[in-house]
């Protein structure tokens, strides 16, 4: 199997550029646009994950608060009945 030389690679790149109809600057701009889009999607996914974690944390706090409130109300009922 023959290895590609620098001249072969340069010729292939030139033909691909001609075939695609894009200049190297336009090609670079497309790569940059896709990189920005991917970064945006990653930031969005990280944001949604943080929101899910915070909502889950607040659900646990709310649930424990409800249990504490119910226990407090039960204790108050027991004490009120015992005093009368």
Number of C-alpha atoms within 10 A of each C-alpha: 3 4 6 9 9 9 9 11 11 12 12 12 12 13 12 12 14 11 9 10 11 13 11 11 9 11 14 12 12 13 12 12 12 12 12 12 12 12 12 12 12 12 12 12 12 12 12 12 12 12 12 12 12 12 12 12 12 12 12 12 12 12 12 12 12 12 12 12 12 12 12 12 12 12 12 12 11 11 11 10 9 8 6 5
